[in-house]
Amino acid sequence: LRLRFRSMKYPTLALALVLSLGTAFTTSAAEAQLKTLFNGKDLTHFKAAESAGFWRAENGILIGENDAAKKGNYLWTEKSYGDFVIEFDVRWKATTERGVDTGLEMRSPKIQLQLGISGSLRVDMTGSFYTGGKPAYPEAGQAKEKDSLMKPEGKWNTFRIQAKGDTFTCWINGKKASEYTDKKFNGAAPLGLQIHGNVVMKCEYRNIRIAEL
């Protein structure tokens, strides 16, 4: 980058411009540092032994299904994350009335980004943040426009989730869908992909990438 100034009459302005450009480049660099979390071949980077029989890798896709007893499971990362951004493609197709109930669990105490049908509300809360409190899905963290952002059931949808400080943000297919702020959820913890219990379900993830912030 070559910057030319005809005079040094405005050194403060010049410095501000340089700092601004530096910040922009730093942000771009951070975006480029997204690293593969799921390699498409096996459950490296995850606590696979705890999820045997529920999760498997096939043809570059991470597949989650409950067992014959309809037990639930979380596929936890080996590493704990505090501030991070994660991106992935996900798809599912309901085979029963209860539908699919999955999502990404994060932080300590736990907060979840819901994907599919809420087990407690029995309605689709995709893109909304579940806190487990009262209400379980605070209105401020609901993805009320999700239907206009999502592709039809069974198609791949791209999600981006960011946890930074006390703020949690979700984008669906490149559009901001929800944001929730709560300082209670402040501890680093493993990330968990959910298979809800007492349902017959199958979910599929691919291109899972993550960067610490």
TORGU-993361 format. One line per field, with one value per residue (C-alpha): x, y, z. Coordinates in Angstrom, 2 decimals, decimal comma, always signed. Example, Ala and Ser with C-alpha at 12.3 -4.5 7.8 and 13.67 -1.06 7.14 Angstrom:
2
xx = (+12,30:+13,67) $
yy = (-4,50:-1,06) $
zz = (+7,80:+7,14) $
***
This chain:
213
xx = (+0,00:+1,48:+0,11:+1,26:+0,65:+1,51:+2,32:+2,43:-0,11:-2,52:-0,42:-3,34:-5,59:-2,89:-2,37:-6,12:-6,31:-3,45:-4,95:-8,33:-6,83:-4,85:-8,03:-9,74:-6,83:-6,79:-10,50:-9,99:-7,12:-9,31:-11,91:-9,23:-8,24:-11,37:-10,04:-11,62:-13,30:-14,80:-12,41:-15,10:-13,50:-13,77:-14,52:-11,08:-11,41:-14,53:-15,06:-15,99:-15,95:-18,83:-20,96:-20,41:-23,61:-25,03:-22,61:-20,60:-18,75:-19,80:-18,72:-17,70:-20,88:-21,28:-24,46:-26,31:-29,13:-30,68:-30,60:-33,40:-34,14:-34,58:-31,81:-30,29:-26,64:-24,23:-21,14:-18,73:-15,55:-12,36:-11,44:-13,23:-14,18:-14,95:-15,17:-15,46:-17,19:-18,30:-19,74:-21,37:-23,91:-26,78:-29,84:-32,57:-35,89:-38,62:-39,85:-42,26:-44,63:-42,11:-39,64:-35,93:-34,49:-30,80:-28,59:-25,25:-24,57:-21,93:-20,43:-20,86:-23,54:-24,92:-26,77:-27,91:-28,60:-31,72:-32,05:-35,39:-38,38:-38,14:-38,74:-40,44:-42,52:-43,17:-42,68:-39,81:-37,37:-34,49:-31,97:-33,22:-31,21:-32,34:-31,31:-33,16:-34,63:-38,05:-38,80:-36,63:-36,43:-36,17:-37,95:-34,82:-32,97:-35,60:-35,10:-38,53:-37,73:-36,19:-38,82:-37,80:-34,10:-34,23:-34,16:-36,83:-36,61:-34,00:-31,79:-28,45:-28,55:-25,43:-25,26:-22,73:-22,76:-20,64:-20,11:-18,21:-18,23:-21,82:-23,37:-24,47:-25,31:-26,67:-26,68:-28,68:-27,49:-25,56:-28,36:-28,45:-31,25:-30,94:-28,84:-28,99:-27,04:-26,67:-23,57:-24,48:-23,18:-19,53:-17,49:-15,46:-16,71:-16,72:-19,19:-21,85:-24,01:-27,28:-29,45:-32,58:-33,95:-37,41:-37,61:-36,77:-34,43:-31,50:-29,42:-26,44:-23,61:-20,73:-18,04:-17,74:-15,11:-14,23:-12,03:-11,30:-11,74) $
yy = (+0,00:+3,38:+6,57:+9,97:+13,21:+16,51:+18,13:+17,43:+20,12:+17,49:+14,85:+13,91:+13,24:+11,16:+9,09:+8,50:+7,27:+4,86:+3,49:+3,10:+1,14:-0,97:-1,87:-2,86:-5,11:-6,69:-7,49:-9,08:-11,13:-12,37:-13,51:-15,45:-17,29:-19,43:-22,94:-26,28:-27,83:-30,85:-32,41:-34,35:-37,72:-38,42:-36,83:-35,33:-32,23:-33,72:-35,99:-38,87:-41,62:-39,94:-39,80:-43,23:-44,45:-40,94:-39,08:-40,20:-38,76:-39,77:-38,21:-34,93:-34,66:-34,87:-36,87:-36,96:-39,39:-40,57:-44,27:-46,83:-45,80:-42,18:-41,02:-37,60:-36,68:-33,76:-33,93:-31,77:-30,16:-31,14:-27,49:-24,80:-21,50:-18,09:-15,46:-17,07:-17,08:-20,33:-21,02:-24,16:-25,52:-27,52:-29,32:-31,55:-33,00:-33,88:-37,47:-37,22:-34,62:-33,65:-32,63:-32,09:-30,48:-29,65:-26,65:-25,34:-25,18:-22,72:-20,93:-21,58:-21,36:-22,78:-20,87:-22,49:-21,39:-23,37:-25,20:-26,79:-27,43:-26,41:-29,41:-27,23:-24,95:-27,43:-24,65:-23,86:-21,56:-21,82:-19,00:-18,04:-18,17:-20,59:-19,64:-22,24:-19,46:-17,84:-17,20:-19,90:-17,95:-14,23:-12,11:-10,02:-13,12:-14,51:-14,83:-13,54:-13,24:-16,70:-17,96:-15,37:-16,19:-19,99:-22,19:-24,95:-27,89:-30,40:-27,76:-26,59:-23,36:-21,49:-20,25:-17,93:-17,59:-15,16:-15,02:-11,87:-10,55:-10,54:-10,46:-13,42:-12,95:-15,27:-14,84:-17,09:-17,30:-14,06:-12,04:-11,06:-13,04:-12,48:-10,92:-11,39:-9,69:-11,21:-10,93:-14,10:-16,42:-15,47:-18,63:-20,49:-24,02:-26,74:-26,30:-28,97:-30,04:-31,44:-34,44:-33,99:-36,97:-38,52:-37,73:-39,55:-37,19:-36,78:-33,65:-33,06:-30,53:-29,70:-27,05:-26,37:-23,66:-21,65:-18,77:-17,52:-13,79) $
zz = (+0,00:-1,04:+0,51:-0,76:+1,10:-0,61:+2,69:+6,37:+7,17:+8,46:+10,27:+12,56:+9,58:+7,92:+11,04:+11,41:+7,82:+8,29:+11,50:+9,82:+6,94:+9,38:+11,24:+8,00:+7,05:+10,52:+10,24:+6,83:+8,21:+11,05:+8,51:+6,65:+9,81:+9,92:+10,36:+9,59:+12,62:+10,83:+8,31:+6,43:+7,17:+10,90:+14,27:+14,89:+17,15:+18,79:+21,80:+19,53:+22,16:+24,01:+20,85:+19,31:+17,68:+17,24:+14,96:+11,94:+8,94:+5,42:+2,13:+3,72:+5,79:+9,57:+10,20:+13,51:+14,32:+17,56:+18,39:+18,56:+22,14:+21,01:+23,29:+22,82:+22,49:+22,19:+20,02:+22,01:+20,74:+22,50:+22,86:+24,86:+23,22:+24,66:+21,93:+18,50:+15,15:+13,52:+10,08:+8,74:+6,29:+7,75:+6,44:+7,79:+6,76:+9,24:+9,17:+12,09:+13,51:+16,19:+13,49:+13,96:+17,10:+16,87:+17,52:+18,72:+22,46:+23,66:+26,68:+30,41:+31,65:+28,43:+25,75:+22,50:+18,94:+18,05:+14,74:+13,96:+16,19:+19,84:+22,08:+24,68:+22,46:+19,61:+17,05:+14,68:+16,47:+14,00:+14,43:+17,91:+21,12:+23,83:+27,37:+29,44:+31,58:+31,66:+28,90:+27,38:+24,12:+25,02:+22,45:+21,92:+20,71:+18,34:+14,58:+13,61:+9,90:+9,57:+7,13:+4,55:+5,04:+4,98:+1,90:+1,67:+4,06:+2,97:+1,30:+2,65:+4,66:+5,75:+9,34:+10,94:+14,72:+16,68:+20,43:+21,37:+24,91:+26,11:+22,61:+20,49:+16,81:+14,12:+10,35:+8,00:+4,39:+4,79:+6,43:+10,09:+11,72:+15,47:+18,21:+21,95:+24,74:+28,21:+30,39:+32,31:+29,59:+29,93:+30,49:+27,88:+27,20:+24,53:+21,67:+21,28:+18,34:+19,62:+18,91:+21,01:+22,91:+22,47:+18,76:+15,53:+13,75:+11,40:+10,83:+8,55:+8,81:+6,46:+5,92:+9,66:+10,21:+13,28:+14,41:+17,90:+18,38) $
***
